[in-house]
Amino acid sequence: MNPIIPKSPEVPKLSESEIDFLTHTVFGPEKTIIKCDALFVFSGTHPGHWEKALEAYNETGVDKIIVTGGNSLTGKKHPEWQFDNQTEADVIIDYLIKNGVPAQQIVSEKSSTNTLENVKFALDVFDFSQIKSLMFICKSHATGRQLRTLTKYLPENIDYIPYTFDAEYSGNIVSRQEWFNSDIGRSRVWGEYLRILHYGEKGDITPLKMN
């Protein structure tokens, strides 16, 4: 998924109902955290990707963790990234193992460069037909798009539970509760909405059904 749409596009004036719609669409469903059959970790250079993966493992005792990620083609890394050119999957796996997760519970792919490839390449290393529930780690404002990527390619009978973390831009937290209170929050969420529309029309993700 190349960054055709800017990360922070210009945002139209939004009504309260439009804000509610964007919150539901972009941040996805709110689900109770329970133990799932597997944990899927979307790749990234934000520490939340590995910290939340460990937190989810410790909280639920999930038996299998699918870690994804090579190196993003955008070349932009989180300011706290200190791992040179290691793959994102290797960094996540190293962190999990150092913090007590048994290596045999982890499967991985280390070639993907974006969300679409995270999911498609994971199909080569894990049999998703054997599970009924899947928890996934991602940024909270990427949940809607990444959930739609999973539902596009994985079996229809899987129940999904997001386990997310909030990202910060220019000192503003982009969270489900606060995104609309800052210009950068509005812009980031609007950009995610445009990507959901674009990739849905392109056929890369499950499209948004408009009433």
Accessible surface in RSA format (square Angstrom, percent):
REM  Atomic radii and reference values for relative SASA: ProtOr
REM  Chains: A
REM  Algorithm: Lee & Richards
REM  Probe-radius: 1.40
REM  Slices: 20
REM RES _ NUM      All-atoms   Total-Side   Main-Chain    Non-polar    All polar
REM                ABS   REL    ABS   REL    ABS   REL    ABS   REL    ABS   REL
RES MET A   1    32.03  16.6   5.28   3.5  26.75  63.7   7.81   6.6  24.22  32.1
RES ASN A   2    95.53  65.9  92.29  89.2   3.24   7.8  14.65  35.3  80.88  78.2
RES PRO A   3    83.22  60.7  60.01  54.7  23.21  84.4  65.45  54.0  17.77 110.5
RES ILE A   4   112.45  64.0  84.30  62.8  28.16  67.9  92.16  66.4  20.29  55.1
RES ILE A   5    23.12  13.2  21.45  16.0   1.67   4.0  22.26  16.0   0.87   2.3
RES PRO A   6    81.47  59.4  70.52  64.3  10.95  39.8  81.33  67.1   0.14   0.8
RES LYS A   7   102.22  49.9  97.05  59.5   5.17  12.3  56.55  50.9  45.67  48.6
RES SER A   8    50.99  43.1  26.00  34.7  24.99  57.6  22.90  48.8  28.09  39.4
RES PRO A   9    17.84  13.0  10.15   9.3   7.69  28.0  15.70  13.0   2.15  13.3
RES GLU A  10   168.66  96.8 144.99 109.7  23.68  56.4  62.99 121.8 105.68  86.3
RES VAL A  11    42.73  28.1  14.10  12.8  28.63  69.0  15.36  13.3  27.37  74.2
RES PRO A  12    64.98  47.4  49.89  45.5  15.09  54.8  61.83  51.0   3.15  19.6
RES LYS A  13   203.35  99.2 171.24 105.1  32.11  76.5 121.90 109.7  81.45  86.8
RES LEU A  14    19.51  10.9   4.21   3.0  15.30  38.5   4.41   3.1  15.10  40.6
RES SER A  15    55.16  46.6  42.77  57.1  12.39  28.5  50.63 107.8   4.53   6.3
RES GLU A  16   149.18  85.6 142.66 107.9   6.52  15.5  55.82 108.0  93.36  76.2
RES SER A  17    79.68  67.3  68.55  91.5  11.13  25.6  51.76 110.2  27.92  39.1
RES GLU A  18    80.72  46.3  79.63  60.2   1.09   2.6  28.88  55.9  51.84  42.3
RES ILE A  19    23.01  13.1  23.01  17.1   0.00   0.0  23.01  16.6   0.00   0.0
RES ASP A  20    97.53  68.3  90.77  90.3   6.77  16.0  27.82  65.5  69.72  69.5
RES PHE A  21    81.87  41.0  74.74  46.3   7.13  18.6  81.39  49.3   0.48   1.4
RES LEU A  22     3.28   1.8   3.28   2.3   0.00   0.0   3.28   2.3   0.00   0.0
RES THR A  23    21.43  15.2  21.43  21.7   0.00   0.0  19.21  25.8   2.22   3.4
RES HIS A  24   119.15  65.1 116.73  81.1   2.42   6.2  71.66  73.9  47.49  55.3
RES THR A  25     7.29   5.2   1.86   1.9   5.43  12.9   3.17   4.3   4.12   6.2
RES VAL A  26     0.46   0.3   0.27   0.2   0.18   0.4   0.27   0.2   0.18   0.5
RES PHE A  27     6.91   3.5   1.70   1.1   5.21  13.6   1.70   1.0   5.21  14.9
RES GLY A  28     4.05   5.0   0.00   N/A   4.05   5.0   4.05  11.1   0.00   0.0
RES PRO A  29    43.73  31.9  36.56  33.3   7.17  26.1  39.66  32.7   4.07  25.3
RES GLU A  30   131.21  75.3  97.55  73.8  33.66  80.1  37.58  72.7  93.64  76.5
RES LYS A  31    81.70  39.9  58.66  36.0  23.04  54.9  54.25  48.8  27.45  29.2
RES THR A  32   111.23  79.1  94.79  96.1  16.44  39.2  64.59  86.8  46.65  70.5
RES ILE A  33    57.94  33.0  37.02  27.6  20.92  50.4  37.02  26.7  20.92  56.8
RES ILE A  34    94.17  53.6  87.75  65.4   6.42  15.5  94.17  67.8   0.00   0.0
RES LYS A  35   108.78  53.1  86.39  53.0  22.39  53.3  50.05  45.0  58.74  62.6
RES CYS A  36     3.81   2.9   0.25   0.3   3.56   8.4   1.72   4.3   2.09   2.3
RES ASP A  37    66.05  46.3  50.96  50.7  15.08  35.7  14.92  35.1  51.13  51.0
RES ALA A  38     0.00   0.0   0.00   0.0   0.00   0.0   0.00   0.0   0.00   0.0
RES LEU A  39     0.32   0.2   0.32   0.2   0.00   0.0   0.32   0.2   0.00   0.0
RES PHE A  40     0.09   0.0   0.09   0.1   0.00   0.0   0.09   0.1   0.00   0.0
RES VAL A  41     0.00   0.0   0.00   0.0   0.00   0.0   0.00   0.0   0.00   0.0
RES PHE A  42     0.03   0.0   0.03   0.0   0.00   0.0   0.03   0.0   0.00   0.0
RES SER A  43    21.98  18.6   8.86  11.8  13.13  30.2   0.00   0.0  21.98  30.8
RES GLY A  44    13.97  17.2   0.00   N/A  13.97  17.2  13.97  38.3   0.00   0.0
RES THR A  45    16.43  11.7  12.15  12.3   4.27  10.2   3.55   4.8  12.87  19.5
RES HIS A  46    33.52  18.3  32.35  22.5   1.17   3.0  24.35  25.1   9.17  10.7
RES PRO A  47    13.86  10.1  13.86  12.6   0.00   0.0  13.86  11.4   0.00   0.0
RES GLY A  48     4.56   5.6   0.00   N/A   4.56   5.6   4.50  12.3   0.07   0.2
RES HIS A  49     8.94   4.9   8.94   6.2   0.00   0.0   5.91   6.1   3.03   3.5
RES TRP A  50    15.09   6.1  15.09   7.3   0.00   0.0   4.80   2.6  10.29  16.7
RES GLU A  51    84.86  48.7  79.28  60.0   5.58  13.3  19.42  37.6  65.44  53.4
RES LYS A  52    51.70  25.2  51.70  31.7   0.00   0.0  20.92  18.8  30.78  32.8
RES ALA A  53     0.00   0.0   0.00   0.0   0.00   0.0   0.00   0.0   0.00   0.0
RES LEU A  54    19.51  10.9  19.51  14.0   0.00   0.0  19.51  13.7   0.00   0.0
RES GLU A  55    77.49  44.5  71.84  54.4   5.65  13.5  32.40  62.7  45.10  36.8
RES ALA A  56     0.08   0.1   0.08   0.1   0.00   0.0   0.08   0.1   0.00   0.0
RES TYR A  57    37.05  17.3  36.08  20.5   0.97   2.5  15.94  12.0  21.11  26.0
RES ASN A  58   100.37  69.2  67.26  65.0  33.11  79.7  28.56  68.7  71.82  69.4
RES GLU A  59   104.56  60.0  67.93  51.4  36.63  87.2  39.37  76.1  65.19  53.2
RES THR A  60    18.94  13.5   2.98   3.0  15.96  38.0   9.13  12.3   9.81  14.8
RES GLY A  61    36.90  45.5   0.00   N/A  36.90  45.5  29.71  81.5   7.19  16.1
RES VAL A  62     2.90   1.9   2.70   2.4   0.20   0.5   2.70   2.3   0.20   0.6
RES ASP A  63    85.61  60.0  82.82  82.4   2.79   6.6  28.75  67.7  56.85  56.7
RES LYS A  64    60.39  29.5  60.39  37.1   0.00   0.0  32.73  29.5  27.65  29.5
RES ILE A  65     0.00   0.0   0.00   0.0   0.00   0.0   0.00   0.0   0.00   0.0
RES ILE A  66     0.00   0.0   0.00   0.0   0.00   0.0   0.00   0.0   0.00   0.0
RES VAL A  67     0.00   0.0   0.00   0.0   0.00   0.0   0.00   0.0   0.00   0.0
RES THR A  68     0.00   0.0   0.00   0.0   0.00   0.0   0.00   0.0   0.00   0.0
RES GLY A  69     0.07   0.1   0.00   N/A   0.07   0.1   0.07   0.2   0.00   0.0
RES GLY A  70     3.59   4.4   0.00   N/A   3.59   4.4   3.25   8.9   0.34   0.8
RES ASN A  71    55.63  38.4  48.44  46.8   7.19  17.3  24.54  59.1  31.09  30.0
RES SER A  72    39.33  33.2  27.74  37.0  11.59  26.7  20.75  44.2  18.58  26.0
RES LEU A  73   135.17  75.3 103.97  74.4  31.21  78.5 107.49  75.5  27.68  74.5
RES THR A  74    73.61  52.4  41.04  41.6  32.57  77.6  45.26  60.8  28.35  42.9
RES GLY A  75    56.07  69.1   0.00   N/A  56.07  69.1  32.86  90.2  23.21  52.0
RES LYS A  76   178.87  87.3 159.96  98.1  18.91  45.0 107.34  96.6  71.52  76.2
RES LYS A  77    75.00  36.6  46.25  28.4  28.76  68.5  40.27  36.2  34.74  37.0
RES HIS A  78    47.47  25.9  36.43  25.3  11.04  28.2  27.45  28.3  20.02  23.3
RES PRO A  79   127.59  93.0  88.44  80.6  39.15 142.3 101.22  83.6  26.37 163.9
RES GLU A  80   110.73  63.6  97.63  73.9  13.11  31.2  35.44  68.5  75.29  61.5
RES TRP A  81    25.52  10.2   6.68   3.2  18.84  44.2   7.06   3.8  18.46  30.0
RES GLN A  82   154.82  86.6 123.29  90.1  31.53  75.1  39.77  84.6 115.06  87.3
RES PHE A  83    64.67  32.4  61.82  38.3   2.85   7.4  64.41  39.0   0.26   0.8
RES ASP A  84   121.32  85.0 106.39 105.9  14.93  35.3  36.72  86.4  84.59  84.4
RES ASN A  85   126.68  87.4 112.70 108.9  13.98  33.7  30.59  73.6  96.09  92.9
RES GLN A  86    77.52  43.4  67.99  49.7   9.53  22.7  36.21  77.1  41.32  31.3
RES THR A  87    27.83  19.8  27.01  27.4   0.83   2.0  27.01  36.3   0.83   1.2
RES GLU A  88     6.87   3.9   6.87   5.2   0.00   0.0   0.00   0.0   6.87   5.6
RES ALA A  89     0.00   0.0   0.00   0.0   0.00   0.0   0.00   0.0   0.00   0.0
RES ASP A  90    41.59  29.1  41.57  41.4   0.02   0.1   7.35  17.3  34.24  34.2
RES VAL A  91     4.67   3.1   1.88   1.7   2.79   6.7   3.41   3.0   1.26   3.4
RES ILE A  92     0.00   0.0   0.00   0.0   0.00   0.0   0.00   0.0   0.00   0.0
RES ILE A  93    21.50  12.2  21.50  16.0   0.00   0.0  21.50  15.5   0.00   0.0
RES ASP A  94    61.61  43.2  59.22  58.9   2.39   5.7  12.47  29.4  49.14  49.0
RES TYR A  95    66.73  31.2  63.69  36.2   3.04   7.9  43.21  32.5  23.52  29.0
RES LEU A  96     0.00   0.0   0.00   0.0   0.00   0.0   0.00   0.0   0.00   0.0
RES ILE A  97    74.03  42.1  62.98  46.9  11.05  26.6  62.98  45.4  11.05  30.0
RES LYS A  98   172.96  84.4 134.36  82.4  38.60  91.9  90.51  81.5  82.46  87.8
RES ASN A  99    69.40  47.9  46.04  44.5  23.37  56.3   9.15  22.0  60.25  58.2
RES GLY A 100    57.40  70.8   0.00   N/A  57.40  70.8  36.89 101.2  20.51  45.9
RES VAL A 101     2.29   1.5   0.00   0.0   2.29   5.5   0.17   0.2   2.11   5.7
RES PRO A 102    45.82  33.4  34.95  31.9  10.87  39.5  45.82  37.8   0.00   0.0
RES ALA A 103    56.15  51.6  44.92  69.3  11.23  25.5  45.21  63.7  10.94  29.0
RES GLN A 104   142.35  79.6 119.48  87.3  22.88  54.5  65.54 139.5  76.82  58.3
RES GLN A 105    37.09  20.7  36.85  26.9   0.24   0.6  16.15  34.4  20.93  15.9
RES ILE A 106    20.86  11.9   4.38   3.3  16.48  39.7   4.38   3.2  16.48  44.7
RES VAL A 107    37.22  24.5  31.93  28.9   5.28  12.7  37.22  32.3   0.00   0.0
RES SER A 108    31.31  26.5  14.40  19.2  16.91  38.9   0.19   0.4  31.12  43.6
RES GLU A 109    13.43   7.7   8.03   6.1   5.40  12.9  13.43  26.0   0.00   0.0
RES LYS A 110    92.60  45.2  76.86  47.2  15.74  37.5  38.35  34.5  54.24  57.8
RES SER A 111    80.44  68.0  62.64  83.6  17.79  41.0  31.49  67.1  48.95  68.6
RES SER A 112     1.30   1.1   0.00   0.0   1.30   3.0   0.00   0.0   1.30   1.8
RES THR A 113    30.80  21.9  21.20  21.5   9.60  22.9  23.36  31.4   7.44  11.2
RES ASN A 114    31.81  21.9  21.39  20.7  10.42  25.1  20.47  49.3  11.34  11.0
RES THR A 115    13.47   9.6   9.72   9.8   3.76   9.0   0.28   0.4  13.19  19.9
RES LEU A 116    23.95  13.3  23.95  17.1   0.00   0.0  23.95  16.8   0.00   0.0
RES GLU A 117    47.18  27.1  47.18  35.7   0.00   0.0   9.68  18.7  37.50  30.6
RES ASN A 118     2.70   1.9   2.70   2.6   0.00   0.0   0.00   0.0   2.70   2.6
RES VAL A 119     0.20   0.1   0.10   0.1   0.11   0.3   0.10   0.1   0.11   0.3
RES LYS A 120    90.90  44.3  85.20  52.3   5.70  13.6  37.87  34.1  53.03  56.5
RES PHE A 121    66.22  33.1  65.46  40.5   0.76   2.0  65.46  39.7   0.76   2.2
RES ALA A 122     0.05   0.0   0.05   0.1   0.00   0.0   0.05   0.1   0.00   0.0
RES LEU A 123    73.37  40.9  52.51  37.6  20.87  52.5  52.51  36.9  20.87  56.2
RES ASP A 124   122.51  85.8  85.66  85.3  36.84  87.1  30.04  70.7  92.47  92.2
RES VAL A 125    58.95  38.8  33.30  30.1  25.66  61.8  41.94  36.4  17.01  46.1
RES PHE A 126    33.41  16.7  23.22  14.4  10.19  26.5  29.15  17.7   4.25  12.2
RES ASP A 127    78.50  55.0  66.16  65.8  12.34  29.2  38.79  91.3  39.70  39.6
RES PHE A 128     4.57   2.3   1.69   1.0   2.88   7.5   1.69   1.0   2.88   8.2
RES SER A 129    71.63  60.5  46.78  62.4  24.85  57.3  40.04  85.3  31.60  44.3
RES GLN A 130   138.57  77.5 104.88  76.7  33.69  80.2  40.10  85.4  98.47  74.7
RES ILE A 131     9.41   5.4   8.29   6.2   1.12   2.7   8.64   6.2   0.77   2.1
RES LYS A 132   131.24  64.0 128.14  78.6   3.10   7.4  78.03  70.2  53.21  56.7
RES SER A 133    18.87  15.9  18.87  25.2   0.00   0.0  12.76  27.2   6.11   8.6
RES LEU A 134     0.00   0.0   0.00   0.0   0.00   0.0   0.00   0.0   0.00   0.0
RES MET A 135     3.05   1.6   3.05   2.0   0.00   0.0   1.31   1.1   1.74   2.3
RES PHE A 136     0.00   0.0   0.00   0.0   0.00   0.0   0.00   0.0   0.00   0.0
RES ILE A 137     0.00   0.0   0.00   0.0   0.00   0.0   0.00   0.0   0.00   0.0
RES CYS A 138     0.19   0.1   0.19   0.2   0.00   0.0   0.19   0.5   0.00   0.0
RES LYS A 139    56.86  27.7  55.72  34.2   1.14   2.7  15.52  14.0  41.33  44.0
RES SER A 140     7.39   6.2   7.12   9.5   0.27   0.6   7.26  15.5   0.13   0.2
RES HIS A 141     8.07   4.4   7.89   5.5   0.17   0.4   0.09   0.1   7.98   9.3
RES ALA A 142     7.49   6.9   7.41  11.4   0.08   0.2   7.49  10.6   0.00   0.0
RES THR A 143     0.51   0.4   0.51   0.5   0.00   0.0   0.38   0.5   0.13   0.2
RES GLY A 144     2.74   3.4   0.00   N/A   2.74   3.4   2.65   7.3   0.09   0.2
RES ARG A 145    21.33   9.0  20.91  10.7   0.42   1.0   0.00   0.0  21.33  12.9
RES GLN A 146    14.14   7.9  14.14  10.3   0.00   0.0   0.00   0.0  14.14  10.7
RES LEU A 147    28.37  15.8  28.37  20.3   0.00   0.0  28.37  19.9   0.00   0.0
RES ARG A 148    48.55  20.4  48.52  24.7   0.03   0.1   7.13   9.7  41.43  25.1
RES THR A 149     0.00   0.0   0.00   0.0   0.00   0.0   0.00   0.0   0.00   0.0
RES LEU A 150     0.00   0.0   0.00   0.0   0.00   0.0   0.00   0.0   0.00   0.0
RES THR A 151    54.14  38.5  36.07  36.6  18.07  43.1  36.38  48.9  17.76  26.8
RES LYS A 152    89.82  43.8  64.44  39.5  25.38  60.4  25.77  23.2  64.06  68.2
RES TYR A 153    58.52  27.3  35.77  20.4  22.75  59.2  32.93  24.7  25.59  31.5
RES LEU A 154     8.00   4.5   0.05   0.0   7.95  20.0   0.74   0.5   7.26  19.5
RES PRO A 155    44.42  32.4  30.80  28.1  13.61  49.5  42.15  34.8   2.27  14.1
RES GLU A 156   180.30 103.5 143.23 108.4  37.06  88.2  64.27 124.3 116.03  94.7
RES ASN A 157    86.76  59.8  60.18  58.2  26.58  64.0  47.38 114.0  39.38  38.1
RES ILE A 158    12.27   7.0   0.00   0.0  12.27  29.6   0.40   0.3  11.87  32.2
RES ASP A 159    70.25  49.2  65.69  65.4   4.56  10.8  29.72  70.0  40.53  40.4
RES TYR A 160    17.82   8.3  15.84   9.0   1.98   5.2  15.67  11.8   2.15   2.7
RES ILE A 161     3.99   2.3   3.99   3.0   0.00   0.0   3.99   2.9   0.00   0.0
RES PRO A 162    15.08  11.0   6.78   6.2   8.30  30.2   6.78   5.6   8.30  51.6
RES TYR A 163    12.99   6.1  10.49   6.0   2.50   6.5  11.41   8.6   1.58   2.0
RES THR A 164    43.79  31.1  27.55  27.9  16.24  38.7   5.08   6.8  38.70  58.5
RES PHE A 165    14.23   7.1   8.87   5.5   5.37  14.0  14.23   8.6   0.00   0.0
RES ASP A 166    64.12  44.9  44.68  44.5  19.44  46.0   8.26  19.4  55.86  55.7
RES ALA A 167     1.62   1.5   1.56   2.4   0.06   0.1   1.62   2.3   0.00   0.0
RES GLU A 168   100.71  57.8  78.93  59.7  21.78  51.9  21.94  42.4  78.77  64.3
RES TYR A 169    35.64  16.6  31.75  18.1   3.89  10.1  34.92  26.2   0.72   0.9
RES SER A 170   105.38  89.0  56.54  75.5  48.83 112.5  44.58  94.9  60.80  85.2
RES GLY A 171    60.78  75.0   0.00   N/A  60.78  75.0  25.39  69.7  35.39  79.3
RES ASN A 172    53.41  36.8  50.20  48.5   3.21   7.7   5.01  12.1  48.40  46.8
RES ILE A 173    80.48  45.8  71.49  53.3   8.99  21.7  71.49  51.5   8.99  24.4
RES VAL A 174     0.00   0.0   0.00   0.0   0.00   0.0   0.00   0.0   0.00   0.0
RES SER A 175     5.00   4.2   5.00   6.7   0.00   0.0   3.68   7.8   1.32   1.8
RES ARG A 176    47.66  20.0  43.37  22.1   4.29  10.2  20.67  28.3  26.98  16.4
RES GLN A 177   117.60  65.8 103.62  75.7  13.98  33.3  60.52 128.8  57.08  43.3
RES GLU A 178    90.50  52.0  88.44  66.9   2.07   4.9  33.52  64.8  56.98  46.5
RES TRP A 179     0.00   0.0   0.00   0.0   0.00   0.0   0.00   0.0   0.00   0.0
RES PHE A 180    60.26  30.1  55.96  34.7   4.30  11.2  55.96  33.9   4.30  12.3
RES ASN A 181   101.53  70.0  64.50  62.3  37.02  89.1  29.73  71.6  71.79  69.4
RES SER A 182    20.12  17.0  12.39  16.5   7.73  17.8  19.50  41.5   0.62   0.9
RES ASP A 183   126.92  88.9 116.69 116.1  10.23  24.2  39.81  93.7  87.11  86.9
RES ILE A 184    36.75  20.9  32.12  23.9   4.63  11.2  34.71  25.0   2.05   5.6
RES GLY A 185     0.00   0.0   0.00   N/A   0.00   0.0   0.00   0.0   0.00   0.0
RES ARG A 186    65.97  27.7  65.87  33.6   0.10   0.2  15.67  21.4  50.30  30.5
RES SER A 187    11.51   9.7  11.51  15.4   0.00   0.0  10.20  21.7   1.32   1.8
RES ARG A 188    44.06  18.5  43.82  22.3   0.24   0.6   1.28   1.8  42.77  25.9
RES VAL A 189     0.00   0.0   0.00   0.0   0.00   0.0   0.00   0.0   0.00   0.0
RES TRP A 190    43.20  17.3  43.20  20.9   0.00   0.0  37.21  19.8   5.99   9.7
RES GLY A 191     0.00   0.0   0.00   N/A   0.00   0.0   0.00   0.0   0.00   0.0
RES GLU A 192     6.03   3.5   6.03   4.6   0.00   0.0   0.44   0.9   5.59   4.6
RES TYR A 193    20.44   9.5  20.44  11.6   0.00   0.0   8.73   6.6  11.71  14.4
RES LEU A 194    49.20  27.4  46.90  33.6   2.29   5.8  47.15  33.1   2.04   5.5
RES ARG A 195    12.69   5.3  12.69   6.5   0.00   0.0   9.23  12.6   3.46   2.1
RES ILE A 196     0.38   0.2   0.34   0.3   0.04   0.1   0.34   0.2   0.04   0.1
RES LEU A 197    50.77  28.3  47.78  34.2   2.99   7.5  50.04  35.1   0.73   2.0
RES HIS A 198    53.97  29.5  50.13  34.8   3.85   9.8  34.12  35.2  19.85  23.1
RES TYR A 199     3.45   1.6   3.45   2.0   0.00   0.0   0.56   0.4   2.89   3.6
RES GLY A 200     7.82   9.6   0.00   N/A   7.82   9.6   1.11   3.1   6.71  15.0
RES GLU A 201   151.57  87.0 112.27  84.9  39.29  93.6  52.40 101.4  99.16  81.0
RES LYS A 202   122.39  59.7  86.14  52.9  36.25  86.3  66.74  60.1  55.65  59.3
RES GLY A 203    32.56  40.1   0.00   N/A  32.56  40.1  23.37  64.1   9.19  20.6
RES ASP A 204    18.00  12.6  18.00  17.9   0.00   0.0   0.00   0.0  18.00  17.9
RES ILE A 205     0.09   0.1   0.00   0.0   0.09   0.2   0.00   0.0   0.09   0.3
RES THR A 206    43.58  31.0  42.90  43.5   0.68   1.6  39.57  53.2   4.01   6.1
RES PRO A 207    71.50  52.1  69.99  63.8   1.51   5.5  69.99  57.8   1.51   9.4
RES LEU A 208    29.42  16.4  11.54   8.3  17.88  44.9  11.54   8.1  17.88  48.1
RES LYS A 209   185.13  90.3 163.52 100.3  21.61  51.5 110.76  99.7  74.37  79.2
RES MET A 210   117.86  61.0  83.96  55.6  33.91  80.7  86.06  73.2  31.80  42.1
RES ASN A 211   201.40 138.9 126.15 121.9  75.25 181.2  68.57 165.0 132.83 128.4
END  Absolute sums over single chains surface
CHAIN  1 A    10385.6       8205.3       2180.3       5404.3       4981.4
END  Absolute sums over all chains
TOTAL         10385.6       8205.3       2180.3       5404.3       4981.4
